[in-house]
């Protein structure tokens, strides 16, 4: 399960967000938090999402209960499938 701080929208398709995850596997994997900038492009038959971690003063220092994670530049295409 994760929690999100309300995103800060740079425009209609780009926003920054803070995502926090809980620890898993009895604490073997620590809680994480990510500060990312995300771009979402919607078209009739597909959605493209890209994100990367950033430093942002509105999100301050990391919480004491987790590790600040890094999301390297990545993207994902989702296509509509008929049927």
Secondary structure as UniProt FT lines:
FT   STRAND          2..4
FT   STRAND          8..9
FT   STRAND          14..21
FT   TURN            25..28
FT   STRAND          32..42
FT   STRAND          46..53
FT   HELIX           57..59
FT   TURN            64..65
FT   STRAND          67..68
FT   STRAND          74..79
//
